[in-house]
Amino acid sequence: MALTQMQIIQSLGEAMSWFERELTWGVPPTELRHLIGRIGELYAALITNGQMATEVNQQGYDVVSASGERISVKTTAMMGSTGHIAFNPNTLSSVDRIIILRINTDEMQIETLLNEEIKVAENLMRQMSGTSGKMAISLSKLISPEKPKSNISVLNSVQVLPYTVRELENGTIEVLKESEQVVPAKPVLRELAKQLNISILNSAGNPMNTRQLGSFIIKVVRDVE
């Protein structure tokens, strides 16, 4: 039975909440491949106003868009530019478009790395050695170098000694100690939240991501200044 757009949105929200909960319990993303794949398919169906494939393990594609395009959806939680996305060349003839998504596990958001017609995607593919002819797209071809931080304006900044918490114009949260950036920022933000006696949970009862927690800390500190 076809899902309505509202049902797709609800299912996607539930799947993301479950994924975040599993991570909170310490389950590594590598053990959540099925859930990651489901999240990607739901998201692709949502952004294309489409539907999930009618058969389980439909050969070649996962989603059919509103315009009838057969879409192969690949989803990863790998955060670096190393690694690759593999494809079975025997099923590519059944695909019209390829969408590659990444779940940013720090920000808990879905990022689109590729959304192109099959011919464009095939130009990015290379044959993998020792994999019986499988093709792959390197993540390094999909992930653009980050804009240097020095070129990104600071929107908000507060001090909670000995740290400075900054929110950049692109939404990124930075934590500095004696002018040196602290990476990762989330452990320090949680420490500051405890110091300020504020909750690290969002309205759904799940831990805030880095952007949410950083923005909330900035707001709380500014409100009491």
LINBELVEN-V525291 format. One record per residue. RES is the residue in one letter. SS is DSSP state (helix for helix, strand for strand, loop for the rest). PHI is phi as a letter, one per 20 degrees, with the letter a starting at -180 (* if undefined). Layout:
res=(RES:RES)
ss=(SS:SS)
phi=(PHI:PHI)
This chain:
res=(M:A:L:T:Q:M:Q:I:I:Q:S:L:G:E:A:M:S:W:F:E:R:E:L:T:W:G:V:P:P:T:E:L:R:H:L:I:G:R:I:G:E:L:Y:A:A:L:I:T:N:G:Q:M:A:T:E:V:N:Q:Q:G:Y:D:V:V:S:A:S:G:E:R:I:S:V:K:T:T:A:M:M:G:S:T:G:H:I:A:F:N:P:N:T:L:S:S:V:D:R:I:I:I:L:R:I:N:T:D:E:M:Q:I:E:T:L:L:N:E:E:I:K:V:A:E:N:L:M:R:Q:M:S:G:T:S:G:K:M:A:I:S:L:S:K:L:I:S:P:E:K:P:K:S:N:I:S:V:L:N:S:V:Q:V:L:P:Y:T:V:R:E:L:E:N:G:T:I:E:V:L:K:E:S:E:Q:V:V:P:A:K:P:V:L:R:E:L:A:K:Q:L:N:I:S:I:L:N:S:A:G:N:P:M:N:T:R:Q:L:G:S:F:I:I:K:V:V:R:D:V:E)
ss=(loop:loop:loop:loop:helix:helix:helix:helix:helix:helix:helix:helix:helix:helix:helix:helix:helix:helix:helix:helix:helix:helix:helix:helix:loop:loop:loop:loop:helix:helix:helix:loop:helix:helix:helix:helix:helix:helix:helix:helix:helix:helix:helix:helix:helix:helix:helix:loop:loop:loop:strand:strand:loop:loop:loop:loop:loop:loop:loop:loop:loop:loop:strand:strand:loop:loop:loop:loop:loop:strand:strand:strand:strand:strand:strand:strand:loop:loop:loop:loop:loop:loop:loop:strand:strand:strand:strand:loop:loop:loop:loop:helix:helix:helix:loop:loop:strand:strand:strand:strand:strand:strand:strand:strand:loop:loop:loop:loop:strand:strand:strand:strand:strand:strand:strand:strand:strand:helix:helix:helix:helix:helix:loop:loop:loop:strand:strand:loop:loop:loop:loop:loop:loop:loop:strand:strand:strand:strand:helix:helix:helix:loop:loop:loop:loop:loop:loop:loop:helix:helix:helix:loop:loop:strand:strand:strand:strand:strand:strand:strand:loop:loop:strand:strand:strand:strand:strand:strand:loop:loop:loop:loop:strand:strand:strand:strand:strand:loop:loop:strand:strand:loop:loop:loop:loop:helix:helix:helix:helix:helix:helix:helix:helix:helix:helix:loop:loop:loop:loop:loop:strand:loop:loop:loop:loop:loop:strand:loop:loop:helix:helix:helix:helix:helix:helix:helix:helix:helix:helix:helix:helix:helix:helix:helix:loop)
phi=(*:f:e:f:f:f:f:f:f:f:f:f:f:f:f:f:f:f:f:f:f:f:f:f:f:n:f:f:g:f:e:c:g:f:f:f:f:f:g:f:f:f:f:f:f:f:f:d:l:d:c:f:g:f:d:f:l:g:f:n:c:d:c:d:f:f:e:n:f:e:d:e:d:c:c:c:d:f:e:e:e:e:n:b:d:e:c:e:f:f:d:f:f:e:d:d:b:c:d:d:d:c:e:f:f:e:e:l:c:e:d:e:e:b:b:c:f:g:f:f:f:f:f:e:e:c:f:e:f:m:c:l:n:f:d:b:d:f:f:f:e:d:d:f:g:f:f:g:g:f:e:d:f:e:e:c:b:c:d:c:g:e:d:d:d:c:d:e:f:e:n:f:d:d:d:d:c:l:m:d:f:e:c:f:e:g:g:f:f:f:f:f:f:f:f:e:m:c:f:e:e:e:f:e:n:d:g:f:e:g:f:f:f:f:f:f:f:f:f:f:f:f:f:e:f)
